[in-house]
């Protein structure tokens, strides 16, 4: 299929009116949607993506900053309330068959051992773990452990050893 001057002019006209590539192909006839898209690209016709108009960059930057602050505040406050609370319910050891959707699914021990079980405390809504194990499972975003020397015990392991 070759593009005649007439077809090209029709393409430009229909493209400018906002018709889709499929509609243009159907109207012109004998060409595919992809052929219309390719030709529009080669002719450097403007993209049809409608972007929102921003009155000023300052307003946009403020809106983005406020949205980011809300996200940060939400995640921090969710876990901060757990850290403050020190009284966790007692462990309720359960086997795999005994777990339900409201049970903490934190594994205790190694699955090959006879003494292996799951925590079994009441899990938080929309999470698989209880309050205590949620603190272990979900670390604050962007917080990485420091590089350690070969014989040095990492800080978070040291804390767990002391609490055990």
C-alpha positions in Angstrom: 0.0 0.0 0.0 1.4 3.4 -0.9 0.5 6.7 0.6 -0.9 9.1 -2.0 -0.9 12.9 -1.5 -4.7 12.7 -1.0 -4.5 10.0 1.7 -1.8 11.9 3.5 -3.9 15.1 3.5 -6.9 13.1 4.7 -4.7 11.6 7.5 -3.5 15.0 8.6 -7.1 16.4 8.6 -8.6 13.5 10.6 -5.6 13.3 13.0 -6.0 17.0 13.7 -9.7 16.5 14.5 -8.7 13.9 17.2 -9.9 10.7 15.5 -8.3 7.5 16.6 -5.9 5.6 14.3 -8.5 2.8 13.8 -11.2 5.3 12.8 -8.8 7.0 10.4 -7.8 3.6 8.8 -11.5 2.8 8.4 -12.4 6.1 6.8 -9.4 6.2 4.4 -9.8 2.4 3.6 -7.3 -0.1 2.5 -4.8 0.6 5.3 -4.3 -0.7 8.8 -4.3 1.1 12.1 -0.6 0.5 12.5 0.1 2.0 9.0 -1.8 5.2 10.2 0.2 5.4 13.4 3.5 4.8 11.5 2.7 7.5 8.9 1.6 10.0 11.6 4.9 9.4 13.4 6.9 9.9 10.2 5.0 13.1 9.5 5.7 14.3 13.1 2.1 14.8 13.8 1.5 15.8 17.5 0.8 13.0 19.9 -2.8 12.6 21.0 -2.0 12.3 24.6 -3.9 14.9 26.5 -1.8 16.2 29.4 -3.2 18.2 32.3 -2.4 21.8 32.2 -0.5 23.2 35.1 -1.0 26.9 35.9 2.4 27.3 37.4 5.3 25.0 38.2 5.2 26.3 41.8 1.7 25.0 42.4 2.6 21.6 40.9 5.7 21.3 43.0 3.7 22.1 46.2 1.1 19.5 45.3 3.7 16.8 44.7 5.5 17.7 48.0 2.2 17.6 49.9 1.3 14.2 48.4 4.8 12.8 49.3 4.5 14.1 52.9 1.1 12.3 53.3 2.6 9.1 52.1 5.6 9.3 54.4 3.5 10.3 57.4 1.0 7.4 56.8 3.7 4.7 56.7 5.6 6.1 59.7 2.6 6.5 61.9 1.4 3.0 61.1 4.5 1.4 62.5 5.3 4.0 65.2 2.1 3.0 67.1 3.3 -0.6 67.1 6.8 0.3 68.5 5.3 2.3 71.4 3.1 -0.6 72.4 5.1 -3.1 74.5 2.4 -5.5 75.7 2.0 -8.2 73.1 -0.4 -11.1 73.5 1.2 -14.4 74.4 2.3 -16.7 71.7 -0.2 -19.3 70.6 1.8 -22.1 68.8 0.0 -23.6 65.8 0.8 -26.2 63.2 0.3 -25.4 59.5 -3.1 -27.2 59.4 -4.4 -25.1 62.4 -3.6 -21.7 60.8 -6.5 -19.5 59.7 -6.7 -16.0 58.1 -6.5 -14.3 61.5 -3.4 -16.2 62.7 0.2 -14.9 62.7 2.1 -16.9 60.1 5.6 -16.2 61.4 7.5 -19.4 61.4 9.4 -20.5 64.5 12.3 -22.8 64.1 13.2 -24.8 61.0 10.6 -26.7 59.0 12.6 -29.9 59.2 12.6 -29.9 63.0 9.9 -31.6 65.0 9.5 -28.5 67.2 8.6 -26.3 64.2 5.5 -24.2 64.6 3.9 -20.8 63.7 3.4 -17.9 66.1 -0.4 -18.1 66.1 -1.1 -14.7 67.7 -3.9 -12.6 66.2 -2.6 -11.0 63.0 -3.3 -7.4 62.1 -5.9 -6.6 59.5 -4.5 -6.9 55.9 -1.2 -8.5 57.2 0.0 -12.0 57.7 1.8 -11.3 61.0 1.0 -10.2 64.5 2.2 -6.8 65.8 5.5 -8.1 67.0 6.5 -9.9 63.9 5.2 -7.1 61.7 8.1 -5.0 63.1 10.6 -7.7 62.0 9.0 -8.3 58.6 8.5 -4.7 57.4 11.5 -2.5 57.8 11.2 1.3 57.3 11.6 2.2 53.6 15.1 3.2 52.6 16.7 2.0 55.8 19.7 -0.3 55.0 22.1 -2.0 57.3 25.6 -0.5 57.5 28.5 -2.5 56.0 30.0 -4.6 58.8 33.4 -6.2 59.4 33.8 -9.9 59.1 33.8 -10.8 62.8 31.4 -8.0 64.0 27.9 -8.9 65.0 25.3 -6.6 63.3 23.4 -4.3 65.6 19.9 -5.7 64.9 21.1 -9.3 65.7 22.7 -8.1 68.9 19.4 -6.5 70.0 17.6 -9.8 69.2 20.2 -11.8 71.2 19.8 -9.5 74.2 16.0 -9.7 74.1 16.0 -13.5 73.9 
